[in-house]
Amino acid sequence: MDRVILHCDLNNFYATVECKKHPELANFPVAVCGSIQDRHGIILAKNELAKSFGVSTGQVVWQARIQCPQLVLLPPHFAEYCHWSRQAREIYGCFTDQVEPFGIDECWLDVTGSTRLFGQGEEIAHQIRRRIKEELGLTISVGVSFNKVFAKLGSDLKKPDAVSIISKERYPEIVWPLKTSALLGVGGATSRQLARVGILTIGQLAQTDPGLLRKLLGKNGEILWRNANGYDMAPVLRQHEIPPVKSVGNSTTCVRDLTTSQEVWRVFLQLAEKVSSRLRQEHLVGGNLTVSVKDKRLVTQEHGCKLEVPTRNVPALAQTAIKLFEEFYDWKWPVRALGIRAGELVTDLDANQLSLFWNSARAEREEWLEGQVDDLRSRFGRGIIRRASLMEPTGAGGHSDEPTAFHRGWI
């Protein structure tokens, strides 16, 4: 028996919640954006009217204002969004206990075992859609399919307030003509890599030799080939199940453009402190490090390397980050934003010493010291103790103190 998987996506979520709070804006184009003063001025969400003017998520505010001069801009209120997200998940929970969040506004549901109670997948999707609309005043798009990847793709096919079906029998005619960027896991960089070898559609991706894709994209190439062919069998987790952490990262948009490696180093040091602290909270160490750099043009580059030994040591993370940066960044443009991400995570008990030149005694002292610093900061605030090199302003944005991005994989 095929599984019945739903993907529920709350439409224009942030903007819709804001319009619920401000009914007087019902007939205005509305967008929620980050802080312009802290240079986080991008569109986080927009309502349907703003969308009709060409306003898009991720667009910088000044571009959105050119396209829609009458656009009403509102700041985000994440506590409100969390409240409505929980309300939606309570409704999902009435149909199944297999509800896996994918961000604050999206969830997968496995309703295979619920069909005898509530009807077939499409019928369940419509019941959920109606309840969300009637009880919460929100709308959702629901994709119904036999796996998570196609259910997610289905919820993107029709918006807002719609249900789309992608069956095992019809998925080639529905899915394969779409651009590769429509497939979960294919971002801008991957899409461009595929286009360079003539792979423009999901169908072309599905019919490509998986060995070639592995050479082109590594392990991810083979995963994308499986997903394009409908072979995704990843389970939908139950509400209280937590997948293992795959990476821990932190990034910041700087309050001013950076023009020297010394300025970049100090931001990396600040980011490394936060990543290290959160790795310590999870009892993990990182085996590799990835650096992201966004320049003044808003073009982002990422480069990574394997660490000499798995670590969460702040100087080691920061020094690796600046080394990577200096190897690939040519300073044609000032730097606007920086990020670091530790991957290939293992528990601190499982970490192996891989280098004959690793000073384990020194590493243990530094680990103890950083643990003490974390303890002081948790009790008295981050400002209670600082590195001398970070006493002056670093250029890091005010949002760098926000919680880290924990990437928990489901594939």
C-alpha atoms as a printed R data frame, in Angstrom:
    type eleno elety resid chain resno       x      y       z
1   ATOM     1    CA   MET     A     1   0.000  0.000   0.000
2   ATOM     2    CA   ASP     A     2   1.362  3.407  -0.971
3   ATOM     3    CA   ARG     A     3   1.842  5.981   1.742
4   ATOM     4    CA   VAL     A     4  -0.383  9.067   1.831
5   ATOM     5    CA   ILE     A     5   1.744 12.108   2.590
6   ATOM     6    CA   LEU     A     6   0.521 15.685   2.861
7   ATOM     7    CA   HIS     A     7   2.579 18.852   2.845
8   ATOM     8    CA   CYS     A     8   0.720 21.804   4.379
9   ATOM     9    CA   ASP     A     9   2.074 25.277   3.635
10  ATOM    10    CA   LEU     A    10   0.496 28.295   5.338
11  ATOM    11    CA   ASN     A    11   0.117 30.895   2.588
12  ATOM    12    CA   ASN     A    12   2.026 34.196   2.916
13  ATOM    13    CA   PHE     A    13   2.197 33.347   6.590
14  ATOM    14    CA   TYR     A    14   3.891 36.355   8.202
15  ATOM    15    CA   ALA     A    15   1.987 38.839   6.055
16  ATOM    16    CA   THR     A    16  -1.335 37.080   6.628
17  ATOM    17    CA   VAL     A    17  -0.873 37.162  10.406
18  ATOM    18    CA   GLU     A    18   0.000 40.869  10.261
19  ATOM    19    CA   CYS     A    19  -3.121 41.576   8.181
20  ATOM    20    CA   LYS     A    20  -5.209 39.717  10.779
21  ATOM    21    CA   LYS     A    21  -3.823 42.111  13.394
22  ATOM    22    CA   HIS     A    22  -4.434 45.109  11.105
23  ATOM    23    CA   PRO     A    23  -7.722 44.523   9.247
24  ATOM    24    CA   GLU     A    24  -7.561 48.103   7.960
25  ATOM    25    CA   LEU     A    25  -4.770 46.909   5.634
26  ATOM    26    CA   ALA     A    26  -6.941 44.273   3.950
27  ATOM    27    CA   ASN     A    27  -6.979 46.144   0.630
28  ATOM    28    CA   PHE     A    28  -3.342 47.282   0.665
29  ATOM    29    CA   PRO     A    29  -0.209 45.550  -0.624
30  ATOM    30    CA   VAL     A    30   1.598 44.472   2.564
31  ATOM    31    CA   ALA     A    31   5.044 43.012   3.173
32  ATOM    32    CA   VAL     A    32   6.940 41.999   6.297
33  ATOM    33    CA   CYS     A    33  10.607 42.937   6.208
34  ATOM    34    CA   GLY     A    34  13.703 42.810   8.386
35  ATOM    35    CA   SER     A    35  15.289 45.809  10.051
36  ATOM    36    CA   ILE     A    36  16.434 48.340   7.455
37  ATOM    37    CA   GLN     A    37  18.555 50.112  10.100
38  ATOM    38    CA   ASP     A    38  20.506 46.877  10.770
39  ATOM    39    CA   ARG     A    39  20.713 46.249   7.015
40  ATOM    40    CA   HIS     A    40  18.429 43.242   7.198
41  ATOM    41    CA   GLY     A    41  16.035 45.038   4.843
42  ATOM    42    CA   ILE     A    42  14.735 42.156   2.762
43  ATOM    43    CA   ILE     A    43  11.178 41.003   2.172
44  ATOM    44    CA   LEU     A    44  10.336 38.096   4.491
45  ATOM    45    CA   ALA     A    45   6.726 37.664   3.338
46  ATOM    46    CA   LYS     A    46   4.139 39.473   1.247
47  ATOM    47    CA   ASN     A    47   0.373 39.269   0.781
48  ATOM    48    CA   GLU     A    48  -1.282 38.326  -2.503
49  ATOM    49    CA   LEU     A    49  -1.845 41.951  -3.502
50  ATOM    50    CA   ALA     A    50   1.843 42.772  -3.080
51  ATOM    51    CA   LYS     A    51   2.697 39.602  -5.009
52  ATOM    52    CA   SER     A    52   0.570 40.823  -7.920
53  ATOM    53    CA   PHE     A    53   2.890 43.850  -8.183
54  ATOM    54    CA   GLY     A    54   5.918 41.556  -8.469
55  ATOM    55    CA   VAL     A    55   7.096 41.814  -4.862
56  ATOM    56    CA   SER     A    56   8.919 38.580  -3.956
57  ATOM    57    CA   THR     A    57  10.317 36.957  -0.826
58  ATOM    58    CA   GLY     A    58  14.046 37.642  -0.432
59  ATOM    59    CA   GLN     A    59  13.863 40.857  -2.464
60  ATOM    60    CA   VAL     A    60  15.598 43.895  -0.991
61  ATOM    61    CA   VAL     A    61  13.213 46.571   0.212
62  ATOM    62    CA   TRP     A    62  14.288 49.319  -2.185
63  ATOM    63    CA   GLN     A    63  13.582 47.040  -5.162
64  ATOM    64    CA   ALA     A    64  10.181 46.118  -3.757
65  ATOM    65    CA   ARG     A    65   9.318 49.808  -3.307
66  ATOM    66    CA   ILE     A    66  10.198 50.526  -6.935
67  ATOM    67    CA   GLN     A    67   7.865 47.771  -8.093
68  ATOM    68    CA   CYS     A    68   5.135 48.762  -5.639
69  ATOM    69    CA   PRO     A    69   5.432 52.382  -4.367
70  ATOM    70    CA   GLN     A    70   2.317 52.014  -2.186
71  ATOM    71    CA   LEU     A    71   3.711 48.948  -0.403
72  ATOM    72    CA   VAL     A    72   3.030 48.912   3.364
73  ATOM    73    CA   LEU     A    73   6.060 47.592   5.258
74  ATOM    74    CA   LEU     A    74   5.701 46.002   8.689
75  ATOM    75    CA   PRO     A    75   8.292 44.571  11.116
76  ATOM    76    CA   PRO     A    76   8.129 40.864  12.002
77  ATOM    77    CA   HIS     A    77   6.547 39.629  15.248
78  ATOM    78    CA   PHE     A    78   7.862 36.096  15.662
79  ATOM    79    CA   ALA     A    79   5.993 35.372  18.900
80  ATOM    80    CA   GLU     A    80   2.728 35.930  17.017
81  ATOM    81    CA   TYR     A    81   3.813 33.641  14.197
82  ATOM    82    CA   CYS     A    82   4.783 30.908  16.663
83  ATOM    83    CA   HIS     A    83   1.336 31.177  18.288
84  ATOM    84    CA   TRP     A    84  -0.541 30.704  15.003
85  ATOM    85    CA   SER     A    85   1.859 27.978  13.899
86  ATOM    86    CA   ARG     A    86   1.063 26.014  17.069
87  ATOM    87    CA   GLN     A    87  -2.666 26.486  16.438
88  ATOM    88    CA   ALA     A    88  -2.300 25.062  12.937
89  ATOM    89    CA   ARG     A    89  -0.320 22.071  14.214
90  ATOM    90    CA   GLU     A    90  -3.051 21.310  16.737
91  ATOM    91    CA   ILE     A    91  -5.459 20.967  13.817
92  ATOM    92    CA   TYR     A    92  -3.015 18.741  11.939
93  ATOM    93    CA   GLY     A    93  -2.725 16.632  15.099
94  ATOM    94    CA   CYS     A    94  -6.443 15.855  14.931
95  ATOM    95    CA   PHE     A    95  -5.740 13.760  11.829
96  ATOM    96    CA   THR     A    96  -2.391 12.099  12.633
97  ATOM    97    CA   ASP     A    97   0.395 12.074  15.190
98  ATOM    98    CA   GLN     A    98   2.978 12.029  12.388
99  ATOM    99    CA   VAL     A    99   3.404 15.789  11.951
100 ATOM   100    CA   GLU     A   100   6.902 16.927  11.008
101 ATOM   101    CA   PRO     A   101   7.581 20.689  10.888
102 ATOM   102    CA   PHE     A   102   9.617 22.091   8.005
103 ATOM   103    CA   GLY     A   103  10.020 25.644   9.219
104 ATOM   104    CA   ILE     A   104   7.449 27.664  11.119
105 ATOM   105    CA   ASP     A   105   4.822 27.658   8.349
106 ATOM   106    CA   GLU     A   106   5.168 24.212   6.746
107 ATOM   107    CA   CYS     A   107   4.551 20.648   7.920
108 ATOM   108    CA   TRP     A   108   4.516 17.161   6.491
109 ATOM   109    CA   LEU     A   109   1.738 14.827   7.622
110 ATOM   110    CA   ASP     A   110   1.625 11.057   7.122
111 ATOM   111    CA   VAL     A   111  -2.094 10.226   7.042
112 ATOM   112    CA   THR     A   112  -1.726  6.684   5.694
113 ATOM   113    CA   GLY     A   113  -3.236  5.221   8.837
114 ATOM   114    CA   SER     A   114  -5.994  7.836   8.997
115 ATOM   115    CA   THR     A   115  -7.732  7.146   5.685
116 ATOM   116    CA   ARG     A   116 -10.238  4.700   7.208
117 ATOM   117    CA   LEU     A   117 -11.356  7.407   9.632
118 ATOM   118    CA   PHE     A   118 -11.272 10.533   7.496
119 ATOM   119    CA   GLY     A   119 -11.316  9.419   3.851
120 ATOM   120    CA   GLN     A   120  -8.645  9.457   1.135
121 ATOM   121    CA   GLY     A   121  -5.701 11.840   1.069
122 ATOM   122    CA   GLU     A   122  -7.392 14.483  -1.059
123 ATOM   123    CA   GLU     A   123 -10.470 14.461   1.181
124 ATOM   124    CA   ILE     A   124  -8.319 14.815   4.322
125 ATOM   125    CA   ALA     A   125  -6.419 17.695   2.686
126 ATOM   126    CA   HIS     A   126  -9.658 19.558   2.002
127 ATOM   127    CA   GLN     A   127 -10.889 18.959   5.558
128 ATOM   128    CA   ILE     A   128  -7.680 20.434   6.960
129 ATOM   129    CA   ARG     A   129  -7.784 23.348   4.510
130 ATOM   130    CA   ARG     A   130 -11.361 24.205   5.520
131 ATOM   131    CA   ARG     A   131 -10.636 23.978   9.267
132 ATOM   132    CA   ILE     A   132  -7.552 26.210   8.986
133 ATOM   133    CA   LYS     A   133  -9.640 28.792   7.129
134 ATOM   134    CA   GLU     A   134 -12.704 28.662   9.369
135 ATOM   135    CA   GLU     A   135 -11.009 28.332  12.768
136 ATOM   136    CA   LEU     A   136  -7.832 30.398  12.277
137 ATOM   137    CA   GLY     A   137  -8.656 32.759   9.432
138 ATOM   138    CA   LEU     A   138  -5.557 31.562   7.551
139 ATOM   139    CA   THR     A   139  -5.199 29.711   4.276
140 ATOM   140    CA   ILE     A   140  -2.987 26.794   3.304
141 ATOM   141    CA   SER     A   141  -1.889 25.039   0.158
142 ATOM   142    CA   VAL     A   142  -1.686 21.257   0.499
143 ATOM   143    CA   GLY     A   143   0.269 18.827  -1.633
144 ATOM   144    CA   VAL     A   144  -0.882 15.189  -1.569
145 ATOM   145    CA   SER     A   145   1.480 12.476  -2.768
146 ATOM   146    CA   PHE     A   146   3.162  9.174  -1.945
147 ATOM   147    CA   ASN     A   147   6.385 10.690  -0.586
148 ATOM   148    CA   LYS     A   148   7.618 13.836   1.131
149 ATOM   149    CA   VAL     A   149   9.486 15.347  -1.818
150 ATOM   150    CA   PHE     A   150   6.524 15.255  -4.184
151 ATOM   151    CA   ALA     A   151   4.080 16.344  -1.471
152 ATOM   152    CA   LYS     A   152   6.257 19.424  -0.890
153 ATOM   153    CA   LEU     A   153   6.393 20.091  -4.624
154 ATOM   154    CA   GLY     A   154   2.622 19.677  -4.830
155 ATOM   155    CA   SER     A   155   1.941 22.355  -2.228
156 ATOM   156    CA   ASP     A   156   3.867 24.803  -4.428
157 ATOM   157    CA   LEU     A   157   1.834 24.070  -7.573
158 ATOM   158    CA   LYS     A   158  -1.306 26.005  -6.606
159 ATOM   159    CA   LYS     A   159  -1.471 28.939  -4.209
160 ATOM   160    CA   PRO     A   160  -3.287 30.156  -2.212
161 ATOM   161    CA   ASP     A   161  -5.937 27.967  -0.548
162 ATOM   162    CA   ALA     A   162  -5.608 24.934  -2.819
163 ATOM   163    CA   VAL     A   163  -5.005 21.191  -2.903
164 ATOM   164    CA   SER     A   164  -2.775 19.508  -5.511
165 ATOM   165    CA   ILE     A   165  -2.437 15.761  -6.105
166 ATOM   166    CA   ILE     A   166   0.716 14.075  -7.403
167 ATOM   167    CA   SER     A   167  -0.013 10.353  -7.701
168 ATOM   168    CA   LYS     A   168   2.446  7.562  -8.413
169 ATOM   169    CA   GLU     A   169   0.752  6.968 -11.764
170 ATOM   170    CA   ARG     A   170   0.820 10.586 -12.960
171 ATOM   171    CA   TYR     A   171   3.950 12.102 -11.411
172 ATOM   172    CA   PRO     A   172   6.051 11.946 -14.628
173 ATOM   173    CA   GLU     A   173   3.578 14.124 -16.540
174 ATOM   174    CA   ILE     A   174   3.155 16.561 -13.609
175 ATOM   175    CA   VAL     A   175   6.659 16.734 -12.143
176 ATOM   176    CA   TRP     A   176   9.137 16.029 -14.916
177 ATOM   177    CA   PRO     A   177   8.352 19.077 -17.127
178 ATOM   178    CA   LEU     A   178   9.120 21.439 -14.196
179 ATOM   179    CA   LYS     A   179  12.434 23.262 -13.821
180 ATOM   180    CA   THR     A   180  15.009 21.565 -11.597
181 ATOM   181    CA   SER     A   181  14.724 24.470  -9.134
182 ATOM   182    CA   ALA     A   182  11.212 23.242  -8.234
183 ATOM   183    CA   LEU     A   183  12.669 20.087  -6.660
184 ATOM   184    CA   LEU     A   184  13.434 20.107  -2.951
185 ATOM   185    CA   GLY     A   185  17.200 20.352  -2.437
186 ATOM   186    CA   VAL     A   186  17.947 22.177  -5.706
187 ATOM   187    CA   GLY     A   187  19.017 25.711  -4.834
188 ATOM   188    CA   GLY     A   188  20.372 28.397  -7.105
189 ATOM   189    CA   ALA     A   189  23.958 27.115  -7.182
190 ATOM   190    CA   THR     A   190  22.905 23.495  -7.841
191 ATOM   191    CA   SER     A   191  20.463 24.596 -10.530
192 ATOM   192    CA   ARG     A   192  23.240 26.503 -12.305
193 ATOM   193    CA   GLN     A   193  25.598 23.520 -12.080
194 ATOM   194    CA   LEU     A   194  22.952 21.282 -13.625
195 ATOM   195    CA   ALA     A   195  22.179 23.817 -16.351
196 ATOM   196    CA   ARG     A   196  25.853 23.914 -17.351
197 ATOM   197    CA   VAL     A   197  25.610 20.256 -18.382
198 ATOM   198    CA   GLY     A   198  22.225 20.682 -20.069
199 ATOM   199    CA   ILE     A   199  19.964 19.473 -17.248
200 ATOM   200    CA   LEU     A   200  17.126 22.009 -17.093
201 ATOM   201    CA   THR     A   201  14.074 19.983 -16.035
202 ATOM   202    CA   ILE     A   202  13.317 17.439 -13.326
203 ATOM   203    CA   GLY     A   203  12.653 14.883 -16.059
204 ATOM   204    CA   GLN     A   204  16.120 15.387 -17.517
205 ATOM   205    CA   LEU     A   205  17.541 15.036 -14.012
206 ATOM   206    CA   ALA     A   206  15.611 11.792 -13.488
207 ATOM   207    CA   GLN     A   207  16.926 10.331 -16.752
208 ATOM   208    CA   THR     A   208  20.581 11.275 -16.184
209 ATOM   209    CA   ASP     A   209  23.090  8.616 -15.196
210 ATOM   210    CA   PRO     A   210  23.283  8.819 -11.361
211 ATOM   211    CA   GLY     A   211  27.038  8.176 -11.577
212 ATOM   212    CA   LEU     A   212  27.450 11.370 -13.615
213 ATOM   213    CA   LEU     A   213  25.382 13.311 -11.082
214 ATOM   214    CA   ARG     A   214  27.518 11.967  -8.256
215 ATOM   215    CA   LYS     A   215  30.654 13.186 -10.039
216 ATOM   216    CA   LEU     A   216  29.038 16.568 -10.588
217 ATOM   217    CA   LEU     A   217  27.400 17.122  -7.192
218 ATOM   218    CA   GLY     A   218  28.819 14.466  -4.891
219 ATOM   219    CA   LYS     A   219  26.443 12.407  -2.748
220 ATOM   220    CA   ASN     A   220  23.753 15.060  -3.193
221 ATOM   221    CA   GLY     A   221  23.629 14.315  -6.926
222 ATOM   222    CA   GLU     A   222  22.534 10.744  -6.293
223 ATOM   223    CA   ILE     A   223  19.952 11.900  -3.722
224 ATOM   224    CA   LEU     A   224  18.471 14.361  -6.219
225 ATOM   225    CA   TRP     A   225  18.294 11.619  -8.866
226 ATOM   226    CA   ARG     A   226  16.370  9.400  -6.444
227 ATOM   227    CA   ASN     A   227  14.015 12.223  -5.536
228 ATOM   228    CA   ALA     A   228  13.370 13.113  -9.178
229 ATOM   229    CA   ASN     A   229  12.410  9.486  -9.844
230 ATOM   230    CA   GLY     A   230  10.009  9.305  -6.900
231 ATOM   231    CA   TYR     A   231  12.202  7.004  -4.804
232 ATOM   232    CA   ASP     A   232  12.160  9.163  -1.654
233 ATOM   233    CA   MET     A   233  11.147  6.951   1.267
234 ATOM   234    CA   ALA     A   234  12.057  9.257   4.155
235 ATOM   235    CA   PRO     A   235   9.558  8.843   7.012
236 ATOM   236    CA   VAL     A   236   7.434 11.630   8.435
237 ATOM   237    CA   LEU     A   237   8.508 11.994  12.043
238 ATOM   238    CA   ARG     A   238   6.074 12.090  14.914
239 ATOM   239    CA   GLN     A   239   5.504 15.363  16.720
240 ATOM   240    CA   HIS     A   240   8.015 14.754  19.508
241 ATOM   241    CA   GLU     A   241  10.727 13.020  17.487
242 ATOM   242    CA   ILE     A   242  13.825 15.108  16.787
243 ATOM   243    CA   PRO     A   243  16.182 14.190  13.938
244 ATOM   244    CA   PRO     A   244  19.921 14.377  14.585
245 ATOM   245    CA   VAL     A   245  21.625 17.711  14.155
246 ATOM   246    CA   LYS     A   246  23.520 17.789  10.847
247 ATOM   247    CA   SER     A   247  25.162 21.193  11.129
248 ATOM   248    CA   VAL     A   248  25.369 24.207  13.415
249 ATOM   249    CA   GLY     A   249  25.918 27.649  11.974
250 ATOM   250    CA   ASN     A   250  25.632 31.352  12.596
251 ATOM   251    CA   SER     A   251  25.689 34.334  10.269
252 ATOM   252    CA   THR     A   252  25.331 38.070  10.457
253 ATOM   253    CA   THR     A   253  24.713 41.022   8.178
254 ATOM   254    CA   CYS     A   254  27.277 43.648   9.161
255 ATOM   255    CA   VAL     A   255  26.114 47.127  10.125
256 ATOM   256    CA   ARG     A   256  28.687 48.523   7.689
257 ATOM   257    CA   ASP     A   257  30.563 47.055   4.751
258 ATOM   258    CA   LEU     A   258  33.872 45.421   5.684
259 ATOM   259    CA   THR     A   259  36.948 46.354   3.674
260 ATOM   260    CA   THR     A   260  39.872 44.611   5.416
261 ATOM   261    CA   SER     A   261  40.756 41.076   6.493
262 ATOM   262    CA   GLN     A   262  41.230 42.314  10.059
263 ATOM   263    CA   GLU     A   263  37.591 43.425  10.197
264 ATOM   264    CA   VAL     A   264  36.512 40.082   8.743
265 ATOM   265    CA   TRP     A   265  38.633 38.182  11.289
266 ATOM   266    CA   ARG     A   266  36.930 39.866  14.212
267 ATOM   267    CA   VAL     A   267  33.468 39.022  12.878
268 ATOM   268    CA   PHE     A   268  34.524 35.415  12.324
269 ATOM   269    CA   LEU     A   269  35.798 35.288  15.899
270 ATOM   270    CA   GLN     A   270  32.442 36.525  17.200
271 ATOM   271    CA   LEU     A   271  30.551 33.982  15.063
272 ATOM   272    CA   ALA     A   272  32.915 31.181  16.115
273 ATOM   273    CA   GLU     A   273  32.147 31.895  19.776
274 ATOM   274    CA   LYS     A   274  28.444 31.380  19.164
275 ATOM   275    CA   VAL     A   275  28.837 28.260  17.046
276 ATOM   276    CA   SER     A   276  31.236 26.787  19.607
277 ATOM   277    CA   SER     A   277  28.832 27.495  22.463
278 ATOM   278    CA   ARG     A   278  25.937 25.808  20.704
279 ATOM   279    CA   LEU     A   279  28.018 22.816  19.725
280 ATOM   280    CA   ARG     A   280  28.938 22.485  23.382
281 ATOM   281    CA   GLN     A   281  25.249 22.608  24.361
282 ATOM   282    CA   GLU     A   282  24.587 19.699  21.985
283 ATOM   283    CA   HIS     A   283  27.761 17.816  23.104
284 ATOM   284    CA   LEU     A   284  29.023 17.857  19.503
285 ATOM   285    CA   VAL     A   285  32.182 18.741  17.601
286 ATOM   286    CA   GLY     A   286  32.524 19.620  13.933
287 ATOM   287    CA   GLY     A   287  34.572 17.745  11.342
288 ATOM   288    CA   ASN     A   288  34.381 20.415   8.653
289 ATOM   289    CA   LEU     A   289  33.753 24.139   8.352
290 ATOM   290    CA   THR     A   290  31.937 26.127   5.668
291 ATOM   291    CA   VAL     A   291  32.277 29.885   5.242
292 ATOM   292    CA   SER     A   292  29.686 32.038   3.472
293 ATOM   293    CA   VAL     A   293  30.440 35.554   2.230
294 ATOM   294    CA   LYS     A   294  27.905 37.998   0.796
295 ATOM   295    CA   ASP     A   295  29.419 41.009  -0.937
296 ATOM   296    CA   LYS     A   296  28.028 44.495  -1.504
297 ATOM   297    CA   ARG     A   297  26.207 43.296  -4.647
298 ATOM   298    CA   LEU     A   298  24.346 40.686  -2.509
299 ATOM   299    CA   VAL     A   299  26.217 37.881  -4.295
300 ATOM   300    CA   THR     A   300  26.975 34.977  -1.932
301 ATOM   301    CA   GLN     A   301  29.903 32.557  -2.127
302 ATOM   302    CA   GLU     A   302  30.461 29.473   0.016
303 ATOM   303    CA   HIS     A   303  33.654 27.499   0.541
304 ATOM   304    CA   GLY     A   304  34.460 24.724   2.983
305 ATOM   305    CA   CYS     A   305  37.195 22.394   4.149
306 ATOM   306    CA   LYS     A   306  37.773 19.458   6.447
307 ATOM   307    CA   LEU     A   307  39.162 20.333   9.866
308 ATOM   308    CA   GLU     A   308  42.438 18.806  11.011
309 ATOM   309    CA   VAL     A   309  40.603 17.221  13.930
310 ATOM   310    CA   PRO     A   310  36.905 17.396  14.884
311 ATOM   311    CA   THR     A   311  36.627 20.427  17.166
312 ATOM   312    CA   ARG     A   312  34.490 23.223  18.581
313 ATOM   313    CA   ASN     A   313  37.511 25.247  19.713
314 ATOM   314    CA   VAL     A   314  36.851 28.947  19.040
315 ATOM   315    CA   PRO     A   315  40.348 29.915  17.784
316 ATOM   316    CA   ALA     A   316  40.485 26.817  15.561
317 ATOM   317    CA   LEU     A   317  37.087 27.616  13.999
318 ATOM   318    CA   ALA     A   318  37.898 31.303  13.514
319 ATOM   319    CA   GLN     A   319  41.394 30.657  12.140
320 ATOM   320    CA   THR     A   320  40.072 28.105   9.659
321 ATOM   321    CA   ALA     A   321  37.353 30.553   8.599
322 ATOM   322    CA   ILE     A   322  39.765 33.429   7.926
323 ATOM   323    CA   LYS     A   323  42.147 31.090   6.103
324 ATOM   324    CA   LEU     A   324  39.354 29.941   3.810
325 ATOM   325    CA   PHE     A   325  38.239 33.526   3.285
326 ATOM   326    CA   GLU     A   326  41.709 34.747   2.324
327 ATOM   327    CA   GLU     A   327  42.168 31.823  -0.070
328 ATOM   328    CA   PHE     A   328  39.072 32.522  -2.174
329 ATOM   329    CA   TYR     A   329  37.966 36.136  -1.654
330 ATOM   330    CA   ASP     A   330  39.590 38.654  -4.008
331 ATOM   331    CA   TRP     A   331  38.248 41.897  -2.450
332 ATOM   332    CA   LYS     A   332  36.730 43.208  -5.666
333 ATOM   333    CA   TRP     A   333  33.764 44.233  -3.534
334 ATOM   334    CA   PRO     A   334  33.358 45.082   0.170
335 ATOM   335    CA   VAL     A   335  31.821 42.385   2.389
336 ATOM   336    CA   ARG     A   336  28.228 42.817   3.561
337 ATOM   337    CA   ALA     A   337  27.527 39.569   5.448
338 ATOM   338    CA   LEU     A   338  29.461 36.612   6.834
339 ATOM   339    CA   GLY     A   339  28.587 33.179   8.153
340 ATOM   340    CA   ILE     A   340  30.252 29.996   9.357
341 ATOM   341    CA   ARG     A   341  28.794 26.509   9.643
342 ATOM   342    CA   ALA     A   342  30.248 23.397  11.282
343 ATOM   343    CA   GLY     A   343  29.298 20.068   9.689
344 ATOM   344    CA   GLU     A   344  30.193 16.365   9.823
345 ATOM   345    CA   LEU     A   345  29.174 16.460  13.468
346 ATOM   346    CA   VAL     A   346  30.051 13.742  15.954
347 ATOM   347    CA   THR     A   347  29.579 13.595  19.702
348 ATOM   348    CA   ASP     A   348  32.469 14.867  21.796
349 ATOM   349    CA   LEU     A   349  32.877 11.323  23.209
350 ATOM   350    CA   ASP     A   350  33.209  9.809  19.721
351 ATOM   351    CA   ALA     A   351  35.684 12.358  18.351
352 ATOM   352    CA   ASN     A   352  39.004 10.759  17.431
353 ATOM   353    CA   GLN     A   353  42.446 12.332  17.495
354 ATOM   354    CA   LEU     A   354  43.459 12.419  13.826
355 ATOM   355    CA   SER     A   355  46.686 14.431  13.933
356 ATOM   356    CA   LEU     A   356  50.018 13.500  15.488
357 ATOM   357    CA   PHE     A   357  50.679 17.201  16.049
358 ATOM   358    CA   TRP     A   358  47.459 17.891  17.974
359 ATOM   359    CA   ASN     A   359  48.204 19.227  21.442
360 ATOM   360    CA   SER     A   360  45.509 17.403  23.401
361 ATOM   361    CA   ALA     A   361  46.523 18.877  26.776
362 ATOM   362    CA   ARG     A   362  46.208 22.419  25.453
363 ATOM   363    CA   ALA     A   363  42.915 21.553  23.755
364 ATOM   364    CA   GLU     A   364  41.517 20.230  27.040
365 ATOM   365    CA   ARG     A   365  42.520 23.437  28.861
366 ATOM   366    CA   GLU     A   366  40.909 25.593  26.181
367 ATOM   367    CA   GLU     A   367  37.759 23.468  26.227
368 ATOM   368    CA   TRP     A   368  37.507 23.841  30.023
369 ATOM   369    CA   LEU     A   369  38.028 27.601  29.750
370 ATOM   370    CA   GLU     A   370  35.414 28.029  27.021
371 ATOM   371    CA   GLY     A   371  32.989 25.966  29.087
372 ATOM   372    CA   GLN     A   372  33.501 28.323  32.017
373 ATOM   373    CA   VAL     A   373  32.920 31.331  29.766
374 ATOM   374    CA   ASP     A   374  29.666 29.779  28.504
375 ATOM   375    CA   ASP     A   375  28.551 29.217  32.089
376 ATOM   376    CA   LEU     A   376  29.258 32.830  33.075
377 ATOM   377    CA   ARG     A   377  27.402 34.158  30.052
378 ATOM   378    CA   SER     A   378  24.386 31.932  30.659
379 ATOM   379    CA   ARG     A   379  24.174 33.221  34.255
380 ATOM   380    CA   PHE     A   380  25.006 36.906  33.789
381 ATOM   381    CA   GLY     A   381  24.574 37.700  30.073
382 ATOM   382    CA   ARG     A   382  26.917 37.698  27.069
383 ATOM   383    CA   GLY     A   383  28.488 41.029  28.023
384 ATOM   384    CA   ILE     A   384  29.889 39.733  31.324
385 ATOM   385    CA   ILE     A   385  33.116 38.560  29.682
386 ATOM   386    CA   ARG     A   386  34.661 39.326  26.310
387 ATOM   387    CA   ARG     A   387  37.803 38.662  24.357
388 ATOM   388    CA   ALA     A   388  40.048 41.706  24.270
389 ATOM   389    CA   SER     A   389  40.024 41.750  20.464
390 ATOM   390    CA   LEU     A   390  36.223 42.104  20.507
391 ATOM   391    CA   MET     A   391  36.030 45.007  22.956
392 ATOM   392    CA   GLU     A   392  35.660 47.481  20.093
393 ATOM   393    CA   PRO     A   393  32.691 47.301  17.672
394 ATOM   394    CA   THR     A   394  33.185 44.414  15.238
395 ATOM   395    CA   GLY     A   395  30.844 45.517  12.468
396 ATOM   396    CA   ALA     A   396  28.649 42.495  13.105
397 ATOM   397    CA   GLY     A   397  24.945 43.221  12.863
398 ATOM   398    CA   GLY     A   398  22.609 43.386  15.799
399 ATOM   399    CA   HIS     A   399  20.980 40.116  14.744
400 ATOM   400    CA   SER     A   400  24.095 38.022  15.233
401 ATOM   401    CA   ASP     A   401  22.911 37.217  18.747
402 ATOM   402    CA   GLU     A   402  19.837 35.431  17.428
403 ATOM   403    CA   PRO     A   403  19.629 31.639  17.890
404 ATOM   404    CA   THR     A   404  21.794 29.591  15.589
405 ATOM   405    CA   ALA     A   405  20.506 27.741  12.600
406 ATOM   406    CA   PHE     A   406  20.379 24.055  13.538
407 ATOM   407    CA   HIS     A   407  20.040 22.059  10.323
408 ATOM   408    CA   ARG     A   408  18.320 18.774  11.049
409 ATOM   409    CA   GLY     A   409  18.199 16.595   7.963
410 ATOM   410    CA   TRP     A   410  15.342 14.294   7.004
411 ATOM   411    CA   ILE     A   411  16.682 12.755   3.780
